[in-house]
Amino acid sequence: MPARSPQLLFILILLVLLALACSLGGPAALQQPPGQVETAVAQTLVAQQNLAPLVTQVVIIITSAPQEVQPPPPDTQQPPPPPETPTITPTETPGEPMVSVTVDTNCRYGPGPDYHVVGALMVGEKVKVFGKNSSGDWWYIQNSKRPGEFCWIWGQYAQVEGDKAAIAIATPPPVYFTVTYSTHADCEGLGGVETFAFKVRNIGSLNLESGTASVARKSDGASLMNPGFPFASQNHPFRPSICAAGESALAPGVERNISVVAETPFDPTPARVTIRLCTQDGLGGYCYERTVDFTIG
């Protein structure tokens, strides 16, 4: 048996070479010189030995490749983007309050019929409303007849557009009084000469403390005051009656007389009295002036 070992080895080597020849292209491989068979077998064994660790490394690389990353569980996912902020359409702001009238309406110095007329709002005109009285039935507007001045119109014929609630309450004039012609008489205390009396009523909110008065001819403005009896009772002008002694103050809501000594022409003469009353002595403080027409004789 030992004598046959080289033969068996040779046969095995030959079989391996035949197998390799078949796998490498058949007849072309068998045409190699006989002396190179052993060399080829040896190289094949070496190549197999060298390839073994490479195959192992390839397997290792493949088996150690990272797996596909899975998404995180729902409770760890990124929060969704915030919802879009809704577009807010601003509410249209009502325009500034405007007023018009259905009937031509007087515009007065204050909110009431006792205040004198200083202008008018006519049908077809529309002006801005700057204020209202506390009861909301008089509107404070710019006097279209006198630029830069303001006056009050009664709300009976007024039509206000815009937000009425936004209109502020305007304070009526703090100094105001009404004047009406009363009578005339010869007062002994005033020199026994013709004295003309005018009723004044304080409808403002402040006391009136002093005053003065003068009479003039309406046609040309010439003075009709009696030169011997000037108006000398500035600080006590308010008389309970035409010939009584004067008082020093006229409270709001109170009515008294202002007496003026004037000349009396032979013929009836249209005249105008101008009365100025103030909130402090000596015609100081806030003052207001009114005129009234009457006839002498």
ROLOBA-668243 format. One record per atom (N, C-alpha, C): x, y, z; chain; residue number from 1. Coordinates in steps of 0.1 Angstrom, whole numbers. Each point is the difference from the previous one (the first is absolute). Layout:
BEGIN
     c1     c2     c3  unit  pos
      X      Y      Z     A  NUM
...
//
This chain:
BEGIN
     c1     c2     c3  unit  pos
      8    -12      0     A    1
     -8     12      0     A    1
      8     13      0     A    1
     11      0      7     A    2
      8     13     -1     A    2
      6      2    -13     A    2
      2    -11     -8     A    3
      6      2    -13     A    3
     -9      7     -9     A    3
    -13     -2      3     A    4
    -10      6     -9     A    4
     -3     14      3     A    4
      4      6     11     A    5
     -4     13      5     A    5
      4     11    -10     A    5
     11      0     -6     A    6
      3     10    -10     A    6
     -9     -1    -12     A    6
     -3    -12     -4     A    7
     -9     -1    -11     A    7
    -14      6      3     A    7
     -5     -4     12     A    8
    -13      5      3     A    8
      0     15      1     A    8
     11      6      6     A    9
      1     14      1     A    9
      0      7    -14     A    9
      7     -7     -9     A   10
      1      6    -13     A   10
    -14     -1     -7     A   10
     -7    -11      2     A   11
    -13     -1     -6     A   11
    -10     11      5     A   11
      1      2     13     A   12
     -8     10      6     A   12
      3     14     -5     A   12
     13      3     -2     A   13
      4     13     -5     A   13
     -5      1    -14     A   13
      1    -11     -8     A   14
     -4      1    -14     A   14
    -15      2     -1     A   14
     -8     -6      9     A   15
    -15      2      0     A   15
     -3     15      3     A   15
      7      5     10     A   16
     -2     15      3     A   16
      3      9    -11     A   16
     11     -4     -7     A   17
      4      8    -12     A   17
    -11     -1    -11     A   17
     -5    -12     -2     A   18
    -10     -2    -10     A   18
    -13      8      4     A   18
     -3      0     13     A   19
    -12      8      4     A   19
      2     15     -2     A   19
     12      5      3     A   20
      3     14     -2     A   20
      0      3    -15     A   20
      5     -9     -8     A   21
      1      3    -14     A   21
    -14      1     -6     A   21
     -9     -8      5     A   22
    -14      0     -5     A   22
     -6     14      4     A   22
      3      4     13     A   23
     -6     13      4     A   23
      6     12     -6     A   23
     13     -1     -5     A   24
      7     11     -6     A   24
     -1      1    -15     A   24
     -7     -8     -6     A   25
     -2      2    -14     A   25
      3    -13     -8     A   25
      2    -11      6     A   26
      1    -13     -7     A   26
     13     -2     -7     A   26
      0     -3    -13     A   27
     12     -4     -7     A   27
     11     10      1     A   27
     -3     12      0     A   28
     11     10      0     A   28
      9     -1     12     A   28
     -6     -5     11     A   29
      8     -1     12     A   29
      8    -13     -1     A   29
     -4    -10     -6     A   30
      7    -13     -1     A   30
     12      1     -9     A   30
      1     10     -8     A   31
     11      2     -9     A   31
     13      5      6     A   31
      0      3     13     A   32
     11      5      7     A   32
     11    -11      1     A   32
     12      4      0     A   33
     11    -10      0     A   33
     -1     -8     13     A   33
      4    -13     -1     A   34
     -1     -9     11     A   34
      8      5     12     A   34
     10      7     -2     A   35
      8      4     12     A   35
     -7     11      8     A   35
    -10      5     -5     A   36
     -6     11      7     A   36
    -12     -4      8     A   36
     -4    -13     -1     A   37
    -12     -5      7     A   37
      2      1     15     A   37
     12     -4      5     A   38
      2      1     14     A   38
      0     14      5     A   38
      6      8     -9     A   39
      0     15      4     A   39
    -14      5      1     A   39
     -8     -3     -9     A   40
    -14      5      0     A   40
     -8     -5     12     A   40
      3    -13      4     A   41
     -7     -5     12     A   41
      4      7     12     A   41
     13      3      1     A   42
      5      7     11     A   42
     -6     14      1     A   42
      0      7    -12     A   43
     -5     13      0     A   43
    -15      0      4     A   43
     -7    -10     -5     A   44
    -14     -1      4     A   44
     -3     -1     14     A   44
      8     -9      7     A   45
     -1     -2     14     A   45
      3     13      8     A   45
     11      7     -5     A   46
      4     13      6     A   46
    -12     10     -1     A   46
     -5      1    -13     A   47
    -11      9     -2     A   47
    -12     -3      8     A   47
     -3    -13      2     A   48
    -11     -3      9     A   48
      2      4     14     A   48
     13     -2      5     A   49
      3      4     13     A   49
     -1     15      2     A   49
      5      8    -11     A   50
     -1     15      1     A   50
    -14      5     -1     A   50
     -9     -7     -7     A   51
    -14      4     -2     A   51
     -8     -2     13     A   51
      4    -10      7     A   52
     -8     -4     12     A   52
     -2     12     10     A   52
     11      7      4     A   53
     -3     11      9     A   53
     -7     11     -7     A   53
      2      2    -13     A   54
     -8     11     -7     A   54
    -15     -3      1     A   54
     -3    -13     -3     A   55
    -14     -3      1     A   55
     -6      2     13     A   55
      8     -3     11     A   56
     -4      2     13     A   56
     -2     15      3     A   56
      9      8     -5     A   57
     -1     15      2     A   57
    -12      5     -7     A   57
     -3     -5    -12     A   58
    -12      5     -7     A   58
    -12     -4      7     A   58
      0    -12      6     A   59
    -12     -4      8     A   59
     -1      9     12     A   59
     11      3      6     A   60
      0      8     12     A   60
     -6     14     -4     A   60
      5      6    -11     A   61
     -4     13     -4     A   61
    -15      0     -3     A   61
     -4    -10     -7     A   62
    -15     -1     -3     A   62
     -8     -1     12     A   62
      4     -9      9     A   63
     -8     -3     12     A   63
      0     12      9     A   63
     11      8      0     A   64
      0     11      9     A   64
     -5     14     -6     A   64
     -6     -1    -12     A   65
     -5     12     -6     A   65
    -12      5      8     A   65
     -2     13      2     A   66
    -11      6      8     A   66
    -13     -4     -6     A   66
    -10     -2      9     A   67
    -13     -3     -5     A   67
     -7     13     -3     A   67
    -11     -1     -7     A   68
     -8     12     -4     A   68
     -6      6     12     A   68
      2     13      1     A   69
     -5      7     12     A   69
    -15      1      0     A   69
     -7     -5     10     A   70
    -14      1      1     A   70
     -5     13      7     A   70
    -11      5     -4     A   71
     -5     13      6     A   71
     -3     -2     15     A   71
      2     10      8     A   72
     -2     -1     14     A   72
    -15     -3      3     A   72
     -2     -5     12     A   73
    -14     -2      4     A   73
     -8     13      0     A   73
    -13     -2     -1     A   74
     -9     12     -1     A   74
      3     11     11     A   74
      2     -5     12     A   75
      1     10     11     A   75
     14      7      0     A   75
      9     -4     -9     A   76
     13      7     -1     A   76
      2      7    -13     A   76
    -11      0     -9     A   77
      2      7    -12     A   77
      0     15      2     A   77
      5      7    -10     A   78
      1     15      1     A   78
    -14      5     -1     A   78
     -3     11      8     A   79
    -13      6      0     A   79
     -4      5    -13     A   79
    -13     -1     -4     A   80
     -4      5    -13     A   80
      2     16      0     A   80
      2      5    -12     A   81
      1     15     -1     A   81
    -12      7      5     A   81
      2     12      6     A   82
    -12      7      6     A   82
    -10      3    -12     A   82
    -12      0      4     A   83
    -10      4    -11     A   83
      2     14     -4     A   83
     -4      3    -12     A   84
      1     14     -5     A   84
     -9      9      8     A   84
      6     12      3     A   85
     -8     10      7     A   85
    -11      5     -9     A   85
    -13     -1      5     A   86
    -11      4     -9     A   86
      1     15     -3     A   86
     -4      4    -12     A   87
      0     14     -4     A   87
    -12      7      6     A   87
      3     11      8     A   88
    -11      7      6     A   88
     -4     12     -9     A   88
    -12      1     -4     A   89
     -4     11     -8     A   89
     -5     11     10     A   89
      7     12      0     A   90
     -4     10      9     A   90
    -14      5     -2     A   90
     -7      2     11     A   91
    -14      6     -1     A   91
      1     14     -5     A   91
     -8      3     -9     A   92
      0     14     -5     A   92
     -4     10     11     A   92
      8     10      3     A   93
     -3     10     10     A   93
    -10     10     -6     A   93
    -10      2      8     A   94
    -10     10     -5     A   94
      7     14     -3     A   94
     -5      7    -10     A   95
      6     13     -3     A   95
     -4     10     11     A   95
      7     11      0     A   96
     -3     10     10     A   96
    -14      5     -1     A   96
     -7      3     11     A   97
    -14      3      0     A   97
     -2     13     -8     A   97
    -10      0     -9     A   98
     -4     11     -8     A   98
    -15      3      3     A   98
     -4     12     -2     A   99
    -14      3      2     A   99
     -6      9    -12     A   99
    -12     -3     -3     A  100
     -7      8    -10     A  100
    -14      3      6     A  100
     -8      8     -6     A  101
    -13      3      5     A  101
    -11     -1    -11     A  101
    -12     -3      4     A  102
    -11     -1    -10     A  102
     -7     13     -1     A  102
      2      9      9     A  103
     -6     14      0     A  103
     11      9      3     A  103
      1     12     -6     A  104
      9     10      3     A  104
      0      3     15     A  104
     11     -1      7     A  105
      0      0     15     A  105
     10     11      5     A  105
     -5      8     10     A  106
      9     10      6     A  106
     11     -7      8     A  106
     12      6      0     A  107
     11     -5      8     A  107
      2     11     10     A  107
      0     -4     13     A  108
      0      9     11     A  108
     13      0      8     A  108
      2     10      8     A  109
     12      1      8     A  109
      1    -11     10     A  109
    -11     -5      5     A  110
      0    -11      9     A  110
    -11    -10     -2     A  110
     -1    -11      7     A  111
    -10    -10     -2     A  111
    -13      3      7     A  111
     -8      9     -7     A  112
    -13      4      6     A  112
     -6     12     -7     A  112
    -13      1      1     A  113
     -6     12     -7     A  113
      3     13      6     A  113
      5      0     13     A  114
      4     13      6     A  114
     13      6     -6     A  114
      8     -8     -7     A  115
     12      5     -6     A  115
     -3      6    -13     A  115
      7     11     -3     A  116
     -4      7    -12     A  116
      6     -7    -12     A  116
     -6      3    -12     A  117
      4     -6    -12     A  117
     12      6     -6     A  117
     10     -8     -4     A  118
     12      5     -5     A  118
      3     -5    -14     A  118
     -9     -9     -5     A  119
      2     -6    -13     A  119
    -11     -9     -4     A  119
      2     -9    -10     A  120
    -11     -9     -4     A  120
      6    -11     -8     A  120
     -7    -12      1     A  121
      4    -11     -9     A  121
    -12     -2     -9     A  121
      4      0    -13     A  122
    -11      0    -11     A  122
     -1    -14     -5     A  122
    -12     -3     -6     A  123
     -3    -12     -6     A  123
     11     -2    -12     A  123
      5    -12      0     A  124
     11     -3    -11     A  124
     14      2      5     A  124
      2      6     12     A  125
     13      2      6     A  125
      2    -12      9     A  125
     13     -4      1     A  126
      4    -11     10     A  126
     13      4      6     A  126
      0      0     13     A  127
     12      5      8     A  127
      4    -11     11     A  127
     12      1      5     A  128
      5     -9     10     A  128
     -6      4     13     A  128
     -3    -10      8     A  129
     -6      1     14     A  129
     12      0     10     A  129
      2     10      8     A  130
     11      0      9     A  130
     -4     -3     15     A  130
    -13      1      2     A  131
     -5     -3     14     A  131
    -15     -1      1     A  131
     -4     -3     12     A  132
    -15      0      2     A  132
     -2      4     15     A  132
    -12      4      3     A  133
     -3      3     14     A  133
     -3    -13      8     A  133
     -2      1     13     A  134
     -1    -11      8     A  134
    -13     -9     -3     A  134
    -10      7     -5     A  135
    -13     -7     -3     A  135
      0     -5    -15     A  135
     10      4     -8     A  136
      1     -6    -13     A  136
    -10      6    -10     A  136
     -5     12      3     A  137
    -10      5    -10     A  137
      5     13     -6     A  137
     12      4      2     A  138
      6     11     -6     A  138
     14     -4     -5     A  138
      4      5    -12     A  139
     13     -4     -6     A  139
      9     12     -2     A  139
     12     -2      4     A  140
     10     11      0     A  140
      8     -1    -14     A  140
     -1     10     -8     A  141
      6     -1    -14     A  141
      8     13     -2     A  141
      7     -1    -11     A  142
      7     13     -5     A  142
    -10      8     -7     A  142
      1     13      3     A  143
     -9     10     -6     A  143
      4      2    -15     A  143
     -8     -5     -9     A  144
      3      2    -14     A  144
     -1     14     -5     A  144
     -7      9      8     A  145
     -1     14     -4     A  145
     11      8      6     A  145
      7     -5     10     A  146
     11      7      6     A  146
     12     -9      2     A  146
      9     -1     -9     A  147
     11    -10      1     A  147
      8      3     13     A  147
      3    -11      6     A  148
      8      0     13     A  148
     -9      1     12     A  148
    -13      2     -1     A  149
     -9      0     11     A  149
     -9    -12      0     A  149
     -5     -3     12     A  150
     -9    -12      2     A  150
    -13      4      5     A  150
    -10     -9     -2     A  151
    -14      3      5     A  151
     -7    -13      2     A  151
    -13      1      4     A  152
     -8    -11      4     A  152
    -12     -1     -9     A  152
     -4    -11     -5     A  153
    -13     -2     -7     A  153
     -8    -10      8     A  153
    -13      3      0     A  154
    -10     -9      6     A  154
     -1    -13     -8     A  154
     -2    -11      7     A  155
      0    -13     -7     A  155
    -13     -4     -6     A  155
    -11      8      1     A  156
    -13     -4     -5     A  156
      1     -2    -15     A  156
      7      8     -7     A  157
      1     -2    -15     A  157
     13     -5     -5     A  157
      8     -4     10     A  158
     14     -4     -3     A  158
      1    -15     -3     A  158
      8     -4    -10     A  159
      3    -14     -3     A  159
     15     -2      1     A  159
      4     -8     10     A  160
     14     -2      3     A  160
      4    -13     -6     A  160
     11      0     -7     A  161
      6    -13     -6     A  161
     13     -3      8     A  161
      2    -13      2     A  162
     13     -4      7     A  162
     -4     -4     14     A  162
     11     -3      8     A  163
     -2     -5     13     A  163
     -4     11     10     A  163
    -12      1      4     A  164
     -5     10      9     A  164
      6     -2     14     A  164
      2    -13      4     A  165
      6     -2     13     A  165
     14      5      2     A  165
      7      2    -11     A  166
     14      5      1     A  166
      0     15      1     A  166
    -11      7     -2     A  167
      0     15      1     A  167
      1      4     15     A  167
     10      8      3     A  168
      2      4     14     A  168
    -11     11      4     A  168
     -2      0     13     A  169
     -9     11      5     A  169
      8     13      1     A  169
     -6     10     -6     A  170
      6     13      0     A  170
     -6      9     11     A  170
      8      8      6     A  171
     -4      8     11     A  171
     -6     13     -6     A  171
    -12      4      4     A  172
     -6     12     -5     A  172
      8     12      5     A  172
     -1     11     -6     A  173
      8     12      4     A  173
     -2      3     15     A  173
     11      1      8     A  174
     -2      2     14     A  174
     -5     14      4     A  174
      2      9    -10     A  175
     -5     14      3     A  175
    -10      4    -11     A  175
    -12      1      4     A  176
    -10      4    -10     A  176
    -12      6      8     A  176
     -7      9     -6     A  177
    -12      6      6     A  177
     -9      5    -11     A  177
    -13      0      3     A  178
     -9      5     -9     A  178
     -4     15      4     A  178
     -4      7    -10     A  179
     -4     14      2     A  179
    -13      3     -7     A  179
     -9      7      7     A  180
    -13      4     -6     A  180
     -3     14      5     A  180
     -5      8     -8     A  181
     -4     14      4     A  181
    -12     -2     10     A  181
      0      8     11     A  182
    -10     -1     10     A  182
     -9     12      0     A  182
      5     11      5     A  183
     -9     12      1     A  183
      9     13      2     A  183
     -6     11      2     A  184
      8     12      3     A  184
     -8      8     11     A  184
      7      8      7     A  185
     -6      7     11     A  185
     10     11      4     A  185
     -6     10      8     A  186
      9     10      6     A  186
      3     -4     14     A  186
     13     -4      2     A  187
      4     -5     13     A  187
      7     12      8     A  187
     -5      3     12     A  188
      5     11      8     A  188
     15     -3      4     A  188
      2    -13      2     A  189
     14     -4      4     A  189
     10      2    -11     A  189
     -5      1    -12     A  190
      9      1    -12     A  190
     -1     14     -6     A  190
     -4     10      9     A  191
      0     14     -5     A  191
    -14      4     -5     A  191
    -10     -8      1     A  192
    -13      4     -5     A  192
     -1      1    -15     A  192
      9     -6     -7     A  193
     -1      1    -14     A  193
     -4    -13     -6     A  193
     -3      0    -13     A  194
     -5    -12     -7     A  194
     10    -12      1     A  194
     -5    -11      6     A  195
      8    -12      2     A  195
     -6    -11     -7     A  195
      8     -7     -8     A  196
     -5    -12     -7     A  196
      6    -13      6     A  196
     -9     -9      2     A  197
      3    -13      7     A  197
      0    -12    -10     A  197
      9     -9      2     A  198
      1    -12     -8     A  198
      2    -12     10     A  198
     -9    -10     -3     A  199
      1    -12      8     A  199
     12     -9     -5     A  199
      8     -4      9     A  200
     11     -9     -3     A  200
     -2    -13      8     A  200
      2    -11     -6     A  201
     -1    -13      7     A  201
     13     -8     -3     A  201
      6     -5     11     A  202
     13     -7     -2     A  202
     -4    -15     -3     A  202
      3     -4    -12     A  203
     -2    -14     -3     A  203
     14     -8     -2     A  203
     10      7      4     A  204
     13     -7      0     A  204
      2     -8     13     A  204
     13     -4      2     A  205
      3     -9     12     A  205
      8      8     10     A  205
      3     13     -2     A  206
      8      7      9     A  206
     -7     13      5     A  206
      3      4     12     A  207
     -5     13      5     A  207
      5     11     -8     A  207
     -9     10     -2     A  208
      4     13     -7     A  208
      2     10     11     A  208
     11      7      0     A  209
      4      9     11     A  209
      1     14     -3     A  209
      0      4    -13     A  210
      1     14     -4     A  210
     -6      2    -14     A  210
     -2     12     -3     A  211
     -6      3    -14     A  211
      0     15     -3     A  211
     -3      2    -13     A  212
     -2     14     -5     A  212
    -10     -1    -11     A  212
     -5     12     -4     A  213
    -10      1    -10     A  213
      1     14     -7     A  213
     -4      0    -13     A  214
      0     13     -7     A  214
    -11     -1    -10     A  214
     -5     12     -4     A  215
    -11      1    -10     A  215
      4      9    -11     A  215
     -3     -4    -13     A  216
      4      7    -12     A  216
    -11      0     -9     A  216
     -1     10     -9     A  217
     -9      1    -11     A  217
      3    -12    -10     A  217
    -10     -7     -3     A  218
      2    -12     -9     A  218
      4      4    -14     A  218
     -4     12     -5     A  219
      2      4    -14     A  219
     15      3     -2     A  219
      6      7      9     A  220
     14      4     -2     A  220
     10     -3     11     A  220
     -5     -6     11     A  221
      8     -4     11     A  221
      4     11      9     A  221
     -6     12     -2     A  222
      3     12      9     A  222
     -5     -3     14     A  222
      8      4     10     A  223
     -4     -3     14     A  223
    -12      8      4     A  223
     -9     -7      8     A  224
    -12      7      6     A  224
      1      0     15     A  224
     11     -3      5     A  225
      2      0     15     A  225
     -1     14      5     A  225
     -6      2     11     A  226
     -1     14      7     A  226
     14      3      5     A  226
      6     10     -5     A  227
     14      3      4     A  227
      1      3     15     A  227
    -11      4      6     A  228
      1      3     15     A  228
     -2    -12      8     A  228
     -4    -11     -6     A  229
     -2    -12      8     A  229
      6    -13     -7     A  229
     13      0      0     A  230
      7    -12     -6     A  230
     -4    -13      9     A  230
      3    -11     -7     A  231
     -3    -13      7     A  231
     12     -2     10     A  231
     -3      3     13     A  232
     10      0     10     A  232
     -1    -12     10     A  232
     -9     -9     -2     A  233
     -2    -11     10     A  233
      5    -13     -5     A  233
     13      0     -4     A  234
      5    -12     -7     A  234
      0    -12     10     A  234
      3      2     12     A  235
      1    -12     10     A  235
    -13     -3      7     A  235
    -11      9     -2     A  236
    -13     -3      5     A  236
    -11      3    -10     A  236
      0     -6    -11     A  237
     -9      4    -11     A  237
    -13     -8      0     A  237
     -2    -10      9     A  238
    -11     -9     -1     A  238
    -11      5     10     A  238
    -11      6     -5     A  239
    -11      6      8     A  239
    -12     -9      0     A  239
     -5     -3     12     A  240
    -13     -8      1     A  240
    -11      7     -8     A  240
      0     13      0     A  241
    -10      8     -8     A  241
      7     12     -6     A  241
     -7      7     -9     A  242
      6     10     -8     A  242
      7     11      8     A  242
     -6      4     11     A  243
      6     11      8     A  243
      7     -5     13     A  243
      0    -13      3     A  244
      6     -5     12     A  244
     15      1      0     A  244
      6     -2     12     A  245
     14      0      1     A  245
      6    -13     -7     A  245
     12      2     -5     A  246
      5    -11     -8     A  246
      7    -11      9     A  246
      0    -12     -4     A  247
      7    -11      7     A  247
     13     -4     -7     A  247
      9     -7      7     A  248
     13     -2     -5     A  248
      2    -12     -8     A  248
    -10     -9      0     A  249
      2    -13     -8     A  249
    -13     -5     -5     A  249
      1     -6    -11     A  250
    -12     -7     -7     A  250
      4    -15     -1     A  250
     -7     -8      8     A  251
      3    -14      0     A  251
     -7     -7    -13     A  251
      5    -12     -3     A  252
     -6     -7    -11     A  252
    -15     -2      2     A  252
     -8      2    -10     A  253
    -15     -2      1     A  253
     -7     12      6     A  253
      7     10      4     A  254
     -7     12      7     A  254
     -2     11    -11     A  254
    -11      8      2     A  255
     -3     11     -9     A  255
      0     13      8     A  255
      6     10     -6     A  256
      0     14      7     A  256
     -1     10    -11     A  256
      0     13      4     A  257
     -1     11     -9     A  257
     13      8     -2     A  257
      3      4    -12     A  258
     11      9     -2     A  258
     -6     13     -4     A  258
      3     11      7     A  259
     -6     13     -3     A  259
     10     10     -7     A  259
     -5      7    -10     A  260
      9      9     -8     A  260
     -7     13     -1     A  260
      7     11      3     A  261
     -6     14     -1     A  261
      4      4    -14     A  261
    -10      3     -9     A  262
      3      4    -13     A  262
     -8     13     -4     A  262
      4      6    -10     A  263
     -7     12     -5     A  263
    -13     -5     -7     A  263
    -10      9     -1     A  264
    -13     -3     -6     A  264
     -3     10    -11     A  264
      3     -3    -12     A  265
     -3      9    -11     A  265
    -15      2     -1     A  265
     -4     11     -7     A  266
    -14      4     -1     A  266
     -7    -11     -9     A  266
      6     -4    -10     A  267
     -6    -10     -9     A  267
      4    -14      5     A  267
     -9    -10     -2     A  268
      4    -14      2     A  268
     13     -4     -7     A  268
      9     -5      7     A  269
     13     -3     -6     A  269
      4    -15      2     A  269
      2     -7    -11     A  270
      6    -14      2     A  270
     13      1      7     A  270
      2     -8     10     A  271
     13      0      7     A  271
      5    -14      3     A  271
     12     -1      4     A  272
      6    -13      3     A  272
      8      1     13     A  272
     -3     -9     10     A  273
      7     -1     12     A  273
     11    -11     -1     A  273
     11      3      5     A  274
     11    -10      1     A  274
      3     -3     15     A  274
     -1    -12      4     A  275
      2     -3     14     A  275
     12    -11      1     A  275
      9      3      8     A  276
     12     -8      2     A  276
      0     -4     15     A  276
      0    -14      2     A  277
      1     -5     14     A  277
     12     -9      1     A  277
      6      0     12     A  278
     13     -7      2     A  278
     -1     -8     14     A  278
      9    -10      1     A  279
      0     -9     12     A  279
      8      6     11     A  279
      7     11     -1     A  280
      8      6     11     A  280
     -3     15      0     A  280
      2      6     12     A  281
     -2     15      1     A  281
      9      7    -10     A  281
     -4     13     -3     A  282
      8      8     -9     A  282
      1     -5    -14     A  282
    -11     -7     -4     A  283
      0     -6    -14     A  283
     11     -9     -2     A  283
      4     -8     10     A  284
     10    -10     -2     A  284
     -5    -14     -1     A  284
      9    -10     -2     A  285
     -4    -14     -2     A  285
     -5     -2    -14     A  285
    -10     -9      0     A  286
     -6     -3    -13     A  286
    -12      9     -2     A  286
     -1      6    -12     A  287
    -10     10     -3     A  287
     -8     -4    -12     A  287
    -13      4     -1     A  288
     -8     -3    -12     A  288
     -8     13     -2     A  288
     -3      2    -13     A  289
     -7     13     -4     A  289
    -12     -4     -9     A  289
    -11      7      3     A  290
    -12     -2     -8     A  290
     -5     14     -4     A  290
     -7      1    -11     A  291
     -7     12     -4     A  291
    -15     -3     -2     A  291
     -8     10      3     A  292
    -14     -1     -2     A  292
     -6     13     -6     A  292
     -8     -1    -10     A  293
     -6     12     -6     A  293
    -13      4      7     A  293
     -3     12      1     A  294
    -12      5      6     A  294
     -2     14     -6     A  294
    -12      6      4     A  295
     -3     14     -5     A  295
     -1     10     11     A  295
      6     11      0     A  296
     -1     11     10     A  296
    -11      9     -5     A  296
     -9      4      9     A  297
    -11     10     -3     A  297
    -13     -6     -5     A  297
//
